[in-house]
């Protein structure tokens, strides 16, 4: 379940409303009793969808970063080659 290791779901089993503590623990939503099972399913579904979007964006950023670094390396190599060629011609 590594794919969901950073997905935080906070469950409370008491009637106590301690939203601040739950949010400090990383909860995004705080649901108190009595709760609607449909509401809980919807909120969990929403969090899973947000996680998929986040993961996809992180993949896109990693891919773009890799492409930009490759372009930078190629551009740098061409500049070095052109500089060496230029100095070879004038000496």
One Martini backbone bead per residue (centre of mass of N, CA, C, O) as a GRO file, in nm:
protein
   91
    1UNK     BB    1   0.052   0.066   0.013
    2UNK     BB    2   0.248   0.296  -0.085
    3UNK     BB    3   0.052   0.471  -0.260
    4UNK     BB    4  -0.095   0.554   0.044
    5UNK     BB    5   0.117   0.663   0.266
    6UNK     BB    6   0.022   0.992   0.235
    7UNK     BB    7  -0.264   0.914   0.327
    8UNK     BB    8  -0.487   1.081   0.540
    9UNK     BB    9  -0.675   0.914   0.801
   10UNK     BB   10  -0.908   1.016   1.052
   11UNK     BB   11  -1.019   0.844   1.333
   12UNK     BB   12  -1.308   0.852   1.548
   13UNK     BB   13  -1.463   0.697   1.855
   14UNK     BB   14  -1.578   0.959   1.959
   15UNK     BB   15  -1.770   1.246   2.049
   16UNK     BB   16  -1.535   1.414   2.039
   17UNK     BB   17  -1.429   1.748   1.959
   18UNK     BB   18  -1.097   1.747   1.792
   19UNK     BB   19  -1.002   1.912   1.534
   20UNK     BB   20  -0.722   2.026   1.589
   21UNK     BB   21  -0.577   1.756   1.632
   22UNK     BB   22  -0.650   1.626   1.361
   23UNK     BB   23  -0.517   1.847   1.182
   24UNK     BB   24  -0.229   1.816   1.308
   25UNK     BB   25  -0.220   1.506   1.200
   26UNK     BB   26  -0.344   1.556   0.881
   27UNK     BB   27  -0.622   1.618   0.844
   28UNK     BB   28  -0.881   1.724   0.618
   29UNK     BB   29  -1.106   1.587   0.772
   30UNK     BB   30  -1.394   1.613   1.003
   31UNK     BB   31  -1.578   1.350   1.154
   32UNK     BB   32  -1.876   1.312   1.325
   33UNK     BB   33  -2.093   1.205   1.538
   34UNK     BB   34  -2.305   1.134   1.342
   35UNK     BB   35  -2.260   0.949   1.040
   36UNK     BB   36  -2.232   0.922   0.695
   37UNK     BB   37  -2.134   0.680   0.486
   38UNK     BB   38  -2.154   0.847   0.223
   39UNK     BB   39  -1.975   1.079   0.315
   40UNK     BB   40  -1.722   0.917   0.366
   41UNK     BB   41  -1.692   0.800   0.082
   42UNK     BB   42  -1.671   1.071  -0.063
   43UNK     BB   43  -1.419   1.178   0.086
   44UNK     BB   44  -1.232   0.946   0.013
   45UNK     BB   45  -1.262   0.968  -0.290
   46UNK     BB   46  -1.152   1.256  -0.309
   47UNK     BB   47  -0.870   1.192  -0.192
   48UNK     BB   48  -0.790   0.986  -0.408
   49UNK     BB   49  -0.808   1.183  -0.643
   50UNK     BB   50  -0.604   1.389  -0.537
   51UNK     BB   51  -0.370   1.188  -0.529
   52UNK     BB   52  -0.361   1.129  -0.830
   53UNK     BB   53  -0.304   1.417  -0.918
   54UNK     BB   54  -0.046   1.458  -0.758
   55UNK     BB   55   0.114   1.225  -0.882
   56UNK     BB   56   0.095   1.324  -1.174
   57UNK     BB   57   0.235   1.598  -1.131
   58UNK     BB   58   0.502   1.480  -1.027
   59UNK     BB   59   0.567   1.330  -1.288
   60UNK     BB   60   0.570   1.578  -1.474
   61UNK     BB   61   0.795   1.729  -1.328
   62UNK     BB   62   1.011   1.512  -1.358
   63UNK     BB   63   1.008   1.505  -1.667
   64UNK     BB   64   1.067   1.805  -1.721
   65UNK     BB   65   1.332   1.815  -1.566
   66UNK     BB   66   1.481   1.607  -1.737
   67UNK     BB   67   1.450   1.756  -2.007
   68UNK     BB   68   1.590   2.020  -1.923
   69UNK     BB   69   1.862   1.893  -1.848
   70UNK     BB   70   1.922   1.775  -2.124
   71UNK     BB   71   1.916   2.045  -2.276
   72UNK     BB   72   2.142   2.176  -2.111
   73UNK     BB   73   2.362   1.976  -2.182
   74UNK     BB   74   2.355   2.009  -2.488
   75UNK     BB   75   2.403   2.314  -2.496
   76UNK     BB   76   2.675   2.307  -2.348
   77UNK     BB   77   2.823   2.124  -2.547
   78UNK     BB   78   2.795   2.313  -2.791
   79UNK     BB   79   2.943   2.553  -2.664
   80UNK     BB   80   3.208   2.409  -2.619
   81UNK     BB   81   3.259   2.323  -2.907
   82UNK     BB   82   3.251   2.609  -3.032
   83UNK     BB   83   3.482   2.723  -2.862
   84UNK     BB   84   3.700   2.526  -2.949
   85UNK     BB   85   3.674   2.582  -3.250
   86UNK     BB   86   3.736   2.884  -3.242
   87UNK     BB   87   4.018   2.864  -3.101
   88UNK     BB   88   4.135   2.679  -3.328
   89UNK     BB   89   4.113   2.899  -3.560
   90UNK     BB   90   4.291   3.143  -3.409
   91UNK     BB   91   4.573   2.965  -3.361
   0.00000   0.00000   0.00000
